[in-house]
Structures are given as structure tokens and as C-alpha cells.
Amino acid sequence: MIDLFKRGLLFGLGLAMTGKEQIEQVVDELVKKGELSREESKKMIQQLMQRGEEEKNELKRFLREQLKSLLEELDVATKDEIRRLEERIQRLEQQGDQGQDQGQ
């Protein structure tokens, strides 16, 4: 049973981005072959779905870190930096408008 569980978890890694229906289909095949009981299959589906969600979240975190690193390396402005520049431009334009009004 432990070996089967390990195989299932390793298989779950490959199914990390797979939908619930596909996971259920694979587990149902194991039940039909007699390698899992119905009770075990429910637990395995739940574990595989949880593992898939964890893997998806880990992948998202990894991709965010890599993208952030790449953007920093390329010296690309962040949303916050652009927002601050826009606010500064707006303030300077307002100051310029006020100066023109006073000069007339």
C-alpha cells in the first residue's frame, strides 16, 4: 500500500495541472484493476487534488520570482514607479498652470 501511495503521489506531481475529472479517471482505472479500494480511491483523489493545488501555487510563486528578477535585471519600471511618475507629472503640470495664471 505504501508503494502504491508513493506511486500515486509521484503520479500526482505529473497531474499537478490536470483537472479533477482526469484524476478521477486515472484513479478509477486503478480501482478497476483492483489496485485500490473505493475508500482508498476517494482519499487518493483528495490527496492528488490537494497536491496539484500545492504544486500550482508553488509554480506560480516560482514564476513570479523569476519574472521579478528578470524585470529588475532588464531595469523595467514597476507599476508603482510609473504611478509615482504620473503623480509627479500631474503636480508639476498643476504648478506650471498656477505659475502661468499668476504671470498673466
C-alpha positions in Angstrom: 0.0 0.0 0.0 2.8 2.4 0.8 4.5 1.7 -2.5 1.2 2.4 -4.3 0.7 5.6 -2.3 4.2 6.8 -3.3 3.4 6.0 -6.9 0.2 7.9 -6.6 1.9 11.0 -5.2 4.6 10.9 -7.9 1.9 10.5 -10.4 0.1 13.4 -8.8 3.1 15.6 -9.4 2.6 14.9 -13.1 -1.0 15.7 -12.8 -0.5 18.9 -10.9 -2.1 20.9 -13.7 -4.7 18.3 -14.6 -8.4 18.6 -13.9 -10.3 16.7 -11.3 -12.1 14.6 -13.9 -8.8 13.3 -15.4 -7.5 12.4 -11.9 -10.8 10.6 -11.1 -10.5 8.7 -14.4 -7.0 7.5 -13.6 -7.9 6.5 -10.0 -11.0 4.7 -11.3 -8.7 2.6 -13.5 -6.7 1.6 -10.5 -9.9 0.6 -8.8 -11.0 -1.5 -11.8 -7.6 -3.2 -11.8 -8.0 -4.0 -8.1 -5.0 -1.9 -7.0 -7.2 0.4 -4.9 -10.4 0.0 -3.0 -13.2 2.6 -3.4 -12.3 4.0 0.1 -8.7 4.4 -0.9 -9.6 5.9 -4.2 -11.6 8.7 -2.5 -8.6 9.5 -0.3 -6.2 9.4 -3.2 -8.3 11.7 -5.3 -8.4 14.2 -2.5 -4.7 13.9 -1.9 -3.9 14.3 -5.6 -6.1 17.3 -5.9 -4.5 18.9 -2.8 -1.0 18.1 -4.1 -1.9 19.5 -7.5 -3.1 22.7 -5.9 0.1 23.0 -3.9 2.2 22.4 -7.0 0.2 25.0 -8.9 0.8 27.5 -6.1 4.5 26.7 -5.9 4.8 27.1 -9.7 3.1 30.5 -9.5 5.4 31.6 -6.7 8.4 30.4 -8.7 7.3 32.2 -11.9 6.6 35.4 -10.0 10.1 35.4 -8.5 11.7 34.6 -11.9 9.7 37.3 -13.6 10.5 39.9 -10.9 14.2 39.0 -11.1 14.1 39.3 -14.9 12.3 42.7 -14.8 14.8 44.0 -12.3 17.7 42.8 -14.5 16.2 44.5 -17.5 15.6 47.6 -15.4 11.9 47.8 -16.3 9.8 50.3 -14.3 7.3 48.8 -11.9 3.6 49.9 -11.7 4.4 51.7 -8.5 7.2 53.6 -10.1 5.1 54.6 -13.1 2.2 55.7 -10.8 4.6 57.9 -8.8 6.0 59.5 -12.0 2.4 60.1 -13.3 1.6 61.8 -10.0 4.7 63.9 -10.1 4.0 65.0 -13.7 0.5 65.9 -12.7 1.8 68.0 -9.7 4.4 69.7 -12.0 1.7 70.5 -14.6 -0.5 72.0 -11.9 2.4 74.1 -10.6 3.1 75.2 -14.2 -0.6 76.1 -14.7 -0.6 78.1 -11.5 2.6 79.9 -12.5 1.0 80.9 -15.8 -2.1 82.1 -14.1 0.0 84.3 -11.8 2.1 85.7 -14.6 -0.9 87.0 -16.6 
